[in-house]
Amino acid sequence: MKAKINFYFASLLITVAGAGAALIIIHVATASAYAIVYTGGTRYVPLP
C-alpha cells in the first residue's frame, strides 16, 4: 500500500513539474515573439 501511495505522489509531482515547465516554455516563447514583433519594423519620426 505504501508503494502505491509513493508511486501516486511521484506521478503527481512529475505531472505538476511537467505542466510548470510547459507554462514557462510557452511564456518565454510568446515573450520572445512579442519582442520581435514590437521592436522590428520602421522607426517613425514624429511630425514637427
CYANA upper distance limits for C-alpha pairs under 8 A (distance plus 0.5 A):
  1 MET  CA      5 ILE  CA      6.93
  2 LYS  CA      6 ASN  CA      6.68
  3 ALA  CA      7 PHE  CA      6.53
  4 LYS  CA      8 TYR  CA      6.58
  5 ILE  CA      9 PHE  CA      6.74
  6 ASN  CA     10 ALA  CA      6.54
  7 PHE  CA     11 SER  CA      6.57
  8 TYR  CA     12 LEU  CA      6.64
  9 PHE  CA     13 LEU  CA      6.53
 10 ALA  CA     14 ILE  CA      6.69
 11 SER  CA     15 THR  CA      6.62
 12 LEU  CA     16 VAL  CA      6.66
 13 LEU  CA     17 ALA  CA      6.50
 14 ILE  CA     18 GLY  CA      6.49
 15 THR  CA     19 ALA  CA      6.67
 16 VAL  CA     20 GLY  CA      6.63
 17 ALA  CA     21 ALA  CA      6.62
 18 GLY  CA     22 ALA  CA      6.62
 19 ALA  CA     23 LEU  CA      6.73
 20 GLY  CA     24 ILE  CA      6.77
 21 ALA  CA     25 ILE  CA      6.68
 22 ALA  CA     26 ILE  CA      6.64
 23 LEU  CA     27 HIS  CA      6.54
 24 ILE  CA     28 VAL  CA      6.66
 25 ILE  CA     29 ALA  CA      6.59
 26 ILE  CA     30 THR  CA      6.59
 27 HIS  CA     31 ALA  CA      6.54
 28 VAL  CA     32 SER  CA      6.63
 29 ALA  CA     33 ALA  CA      6.73
 30 THR  CA     34 TYR  CA      6.62
 31 ALA  CA     35 ALA  CA      6.62
 32 SER  CA     36 ILE  CA      6.72
 33 ALA  CA     37 VAL  CA      6.75
 34 TYR  CA     38 TYR  CA      6.52
 35 ALA  CA     39 THR  CA      6.34
 36 ILE  CA     40 GLY  CA      6.46
 37 VAL  CA     41 GLY  CA      8.46
